[in-house]
Amino acid sequence: MSLIITDDCINCDVCEPECPNEAISQGIDIYVIDPNKCTECVGHFDEPQCQQVCPVDCIPLDLNHVESRDQLQQKYEQLIAVQR
C-alpha cells in the first residue's frame, strides 16, 4: 500500500530527497505522496525511507491505496522500466 503524509507535516523538507521513486513533492500546504509512484521503498530499501527521517511521525500507510508486497514489487519494476 502507498504511504500518505498527514496534516501534522511541518514542511521540514527531509522526506522528499529520501524518496527513491520521486513520489514525494511539495503540495499546496504540505508535502504529498503520489500513490502511483510510492512502493514503500520496496525494491530499494527494507523500510520506507521517508518514515525513517520524518521528525514528527506523520507518514502512515494510506488505507485508500492498499497493495500487497508483490504488487509493490511489480510497481517498482514498472517504474524502473519507464526510467530506462
N, C-alpha and C positions, 0 to 999 in steps of 0.2 A: 504494500500500500504506500501511497505517497505520504509525505510529511506536509505539515501546514504551519505557518507562523501565526501566532495569536496576537491579539491586541496588546499583550504585555511586552511586545518588542520595543526596545529602546533605541533602535536605529544605530547600534554601535558599530556597524559595518564589518563585523568579524565573520559572519556566516557566508556572505556572497563569494569571497575569494576561495573559500574552502570547498565549494561545490564542484566536483569534477565534471558534472554534466551541464554546468552553467544553467541550472534550473532556478536559481535564486536571483531576483532582481529587485530594485527599488520600486515599490508601489507608490500609490498616492500618499499614504500616511506612514506605512511600514513596509518592510521587505515582504515579498511574496514568493511562493514556490510554484513553479509550473508543474502540475501533476503529470503532464505528458513527458517531462524530462527527468523527474525525480525517480530514482531507483533505490533510494535509501542507501546509496553508495554501493549497492550490490554490483559486483564486477570490478570495483575499485578498492574498497576497504571492508573490514569486518563490521564496522559500525558507522552510522551516519555522522559524517564529519561536522556538519552544522550543529548537530545536537551536542557534540563534544566541546565545541568552542563557545556555545551560547552562554553568556553570563547570567541570564535570567530564566533559563529553562522554559522557553516559550515556543518550542518546536516539537509538538506531539505528532502522533500518527493522525492522518486525515481519514476519518471514518467514512467520508464520502467517496474515497478512492481506494477501495480495498483490493489488494493484489497479493498473490502468493509469492513466495521467494522465486519460484520458477518463472512466474510472469515478470517479475522484476528483472530476472536474468535475461529473459527474452527482450525486454525493453532496452536493457543495457546493450545487448548485441545489435539491436536495430539502430540505436543512437550511434554506436561506433561505426557501423556500416555506412551511415549517412555522412559521417565526418571524413571518410576516406575518399 
